[in-house]
């Protein structure tokens, strides 16, 4: 979406009535900016809580696998096949949620940048410019790209568990291969 499209969607027709009252207009924009910044921060907080939840869930899954290995529980083939599959699906969901929050934050920054056009200072837009707009990794490496590596790492770990620990000979024999 081009910046002009954001402006068209963001700024209502009522703005024409306020344009003659510059101080009131800037005050309205500033108040909406503050409110939206609060919404932005609460979205980031939800994202962090989501990460904590999924990290804890994956740690519990790994713990269950370790417990099952140490206790020699009955039906280890089922345990060591099903639990990693559950872990893979949970980690994939986590990855998709991280991606969704990343997309949401990008949209929120576009809105903040558009609001800043109407304010005396464009703090976030200037910060983004100083960070090379995410194009120069020596200045800034997007957190969401790093964040996405964590569920991918768990997925790879679960795949390794499936390949290495699962007694494939027993399973294939059971299935008649």
Secondary structure as the mmCIF struct_conf table of DSSP 4:
data_model
#
loop_
_struct_conf.conf_type_id
_struct_conf.id
_struct_conf.beg_label_comp_id
_struct_conf.beg_label_asym_id
_struct_conf.beg_label_seq_id
_struct_conf.end_label_comp_id
_struct_conf.end_label_asym_id
_struct_conf.end_label_seq_id
HELX_RH_AL_P HELX_RH_AL_P1 UNK A 3 UNK A 10
BEND BEND1 UNK A 11 UNK A 11
TURN_TY1_P TURN_TY1_P1 UNK A 13 UNK A 14
HELX_RH_AL_P HELX_RH_AL_P2 UNK A 15 UNK A 18
TURN_TY1_P TURN_TY1_P2 UNK A 19 UNK A 20
HELX_RH_AL_P HELX_RH_AL_P3 UNK A 22 UNK A 71
TURN_TY1_P TURN_TY1_P3 UNK A 72 UNK A 72
BEND BEND2 UNK A 74 UNK A 74
HELX_RH_AL_P HELX_RH_AL_P4 UNK A 76 UNK A 116
TURN_TY1_P TURN_TY1_P4 UNK A 117 UNK A 118
BEND BEND3 UNK A 119 UNK A 120
HELX_RH_AL_P HELX_RH_AL_P5 UNK A 123 UNK A 130
TURN_TY1_P TURN_TY1_P5 UNK A 131 UNK A 131
HELX_RH_3T_P HELX_RH_3T_P1 UNK A 132 UNK A 134
TURN_TY1_P TURN_TY1_P6 UNK A 137 UNK A 139
HELX_RH_AL_P HELX_RH_AL_P6 UNK A 143 UNK A 164
TURN_TY1_P TURN_TY1_P7 UNK A 165 UNK A 165
BEND BEND4 UNK A 166 UNK A 166
HELX_RH_AL_P HELX_RH_AL_P7 UNK A 168 UNK A 175
TURN_TY1_P TURN_TY1_P8 UNK A 176 UNK A 176
#
